[in-house]
């Protein structure tokens, strides 16, 4: 983390949504310490380094809230942090103009400017679920890395086994596709990898497939998982 302790950043300066504050939630030091202790390891993307971070505890658009969303905005530069803080201030001002009555819905802090953006959800008083990278660039994979990841996945025994079990698969489902970058905080692997997707079936509404996490440095598949999606 290049010297930046994200756990200490959370305990020292987490920002709370006004609706979280109004409900008197997640403000005790021991609650923040519990959340901080359970955080995964965050590693900057491809040789970058974290210079600053902003933690936000967001609300679930319910009164009373049953869940909360923990958002992490991390920055590679002081300039990036300044832009992120400005986008936070602008969103907070917008929320304050909307916050007239408790029964009125108000905006949240999703989509602020940052170099890497993560989020996790959890029940109030309970444990957070896994963090997800939600940066828009997650699916922006350079052609060389994409083709290499697909080649590694194709030659792996993991793919060979799945392909042998889906020989009747319609050709219109396409080939292996390098779909998105996957960070260590999400996969549990020591490095960033590329998730290569293989669609096994699709009935026009629901699709099912297998994702192979490829470590480009070690040139191997390090994780395999099934996924499902719904069209539209």
C-alpha positions, 0 to 999 in steps of 0.5 A: 500500500506504499506506506498508506495504512487504509485501516488507519485512514478508515478509523481516523477520517471516515465520512458518514452519510447524513442519513447514517448520522441522523440514525446515530449509526456506526459512530462508535470507535469500536464499531469502526475498529471492527470494520477496519480489522476485517478489511482485505488487502488492497494493492494498487493497479499495475505499479501505481501507488496509493497517495491518499484515500477517502472512506465513506459510509453510505446509506441503503435508502431505507428508514430505518436502515437495515444495511450500509455501504462502505465505499473506498475512494483511493488516489494516485496523487494529491491532485486526484485527492483534491478532485475527489474531495471536491466531488464529495463536497458537491454531492454533500451539498446536493444531499443537504438540499434534498434532505427536507423530511425523513420520508424523502429519499436523498442521493448517496455518495456513489460515483465520486471521482477517484483512481480506484473505487471499491464498495462493500455492503453489510447489515447494520451491526453485522459483517461486510460482504466482499469488496467489489472494484466498481471503477468504470475502467475495470473492463478496459483491458489493453488488447495485448493483455486481453489476448494473452489472458485468453490464450492462457485460459484456453490452454489451462486444464480448467478450461479444457474440463469445462469445454469438454462438459459443454460440447453441445454449446451453441456457437453463437455464444462466442469464445473466451472473452477477457472481461475485466480486471480483478484486484487482490481485495476481490479475488484473494490472490496476491496480484491483479488478474484478468477475469476471462469469461466463457458463456455456457448457456443463454436462453434469451433471458438468463445466461450462465458461464464460467470465469477464469482468473488469469495471473498474467505474470505466472501465466496460469489460471489461479481461480475458477468460478461460475456466474449467472446474469440476467439480460436487460 
